[in-house]
Every structure is written in C-alpha cells, then in structure tokens.
Amino acid sequence: MSLPKRVKIRLLLTKEIVQKLVTIVRQNTSIDRNRKEQVRALLHSRIKYLLVEYYYPSDKQETAVVSAIYQNECLAAEVIA
C-alpha cells in the first residue's frame, strides 16, 4: 500500500524542517551559563523564522518553538552530564 502524494510531500517537508532545526541547534549551542537566556532567545527567533519559511500553521508555531527549545535543553543536559 502506497501513501498518497500529499502525505509523502508533508513527510518530506517535516523531515527537511527537522534537519534544518538540528543544524540551527548545533550552530547555536553554548555551555556558558551566563549566555543561557541569549542563546534561548536566538534559538527562539531562528526556529520561528524556519517555521514561517515552511508555512507552519501560525496557531501552532509557539508550541512548536517551546517544544524544540525544551528538547534542546534536555539534550544539552544529557551531553553535559
């Protein structure tokens, strides 16, 4: 059974968004506790821009941004520990 074309396109876009999101997070990672809020703000703006670029629904953007930042902080905590 094959997936409909619309679903395939959505999955490809989701995969592309996630790949770009990982790149953004890796480029803006900082261990310095003094810059924690600055890095969080920078990530917030870059992730939001990425979602707008891919026409992510505006009513779900803030939830997606908060979720991505939370996941990044959890990942950073595991890497540091």
Long-range contacts (C-beta under 8 A, 24 or more apart in sequence): 13-54, 16-54, 17-50, 17-51, 17-54, 17-56, 20-50, 21-47, 21-50, 21-68, 24-50, 25-68, 25-72, 25-75, 29-72, 29-76, 31-76, 31-80, 40-69, 43-68, 43-69, 43-72, 44-69
